[in-house]
Structures are given as structure tokens and as C-alpha cells.
């Protein structure tokens, strides 16, 4: 079973994030960059499938040189090898352009199953599984909270407001996961040391046969036109309870049309 996990490096959602004022793209150079949290669940699921089925787990990343930190985190969890697509021309690429890059990279790899997190904390568009499915001509099962592989078939459960959907598709297939699917392991010291020796192949757009003019901010299908910082927190309302605190609170909520 050859499994490829798509991993993205993103600015830490727990810290202050900003846009580069020169082009309104995410300011990654000054951010505290980490592996996209929900991708760790996809990595963990890939490792569990490998344990049950045998095979190999490959990490695939598109991003700047700093994305090697995310790759090493994935390798330290137990993945076997990685491919890092990096090229200055990729800067500012939209989801559609990125899907073209990922599809080209996947076409150079052997895979039975492609796993990824359902969304990323920086873009939050959650369209990559569908875009790759269309480009590669293989089925995609999104939002999995449970996954099993039986022979040449992958089955998932997707949670909905009304219960669960049971979905299945023939391999090869793409599956995106939510954070309800498992509990990602912490890299052990042995895993961290082993990750330093695992192979990481670097590819450029030329290696993938992609014209640089077809990707990047200049030809992106979407772009941030303007932005503004989060407004400062306003002064709160203090309610002094003199026996009528409940009435005052209800009155305030009524004024704000919250009740």
C-alpha cells in the first residue's frame, strides 16, 4: 500500500498572524510557522493504514524552503520519505494553481491512497480534495471521521447533522480527514533522530513540467484586495449587583438584542 499524505506549513493559529503589505499574501517569513494541525491526523491515519496493510508513507509538500520543518515533523512521526516542491514562482498561488502543482507531483509518484487534512488554518477553503480528484480522475471521499481499507476499496464514515454517511470508493482514491478520526502520536526521540536520515526529494516547477507563468500571484484566480487588523477590544460593561444584578443583566442583553 503506497500512501501519500499532503502536508502544508502554515503560520501558527495561536500566534499573531499578518499579511505582507507589499502584496497582501500571508507573511510567512516573520511568522511562527508550524505544520497544519489537521494534517497531523491525516499522517496518523496513514501510519495506521501502513501498520495494518504494510507499504510506505510519503509526505508531499508545496512551499518555501522553511517547509522542511513541517516535513521533518511528519517524518519524525513515522513517515518513510518526502517530496518537497519549492520554487520562487509558486509564491502567491491560489488553490487552483496549487492543485495543478500537487497533481503534477502526484503523477510522478506511485500511490494507492492520498490522504490530507480537510482544510488548512491559513486558507480555509477546503477544496483541494475535489480539485485533485478532478485533475487526477480518481474518486475523493471528504470529511472522514473513520477510514478502513478492504482489498482494493476504501471506506469512510462522514459525520453529518443527521448522523453518518457510509461512503466507499475503489483505489486509488483521495480521502480528507477531520480531527475526529484519531489522536496523532507525538514524535519520539528515536523518531526525531531517524527523520534526519530519511530521504527528502526536492522538485522545482521545471521538474514537474509546469510553466512558471501559469502559477503565482500574477495569474492567481483569487487574491486579497484589502485587509484591516482586528479592531481593539472595547471597554466592557460592569454590572454592580445590588440585589438587582439579574434584572440589569437581562436589560443589557435586551438592549443588545441578544434576548
Buried (B, 14 or more C-beta within 10 A) or exposed (E): BBBBBBBBBBBBEEEEBEBBEEEBBBBBEEBEBBBBBBBBBBBBBBBBBBEEBEBBBBBBBBBBEEBBEBBBBBBBBBBBBBBBBBBEBBBBBBBBBBBBBBBBBBEEEEBBBBBBBBBBBBBEEBEBBBBBBEBBEBBBBBBBBBBEBEEEEBBBBBBEEEEEEEBEBEBBBBBBBBBEBBEBBEBEEEBBEBBEEBEBBEBBBEBBEBEBEEBBBEEBEEEEEEEEEEEEEEEEEEBEEEEEEEEBBEEEEEEEEEE
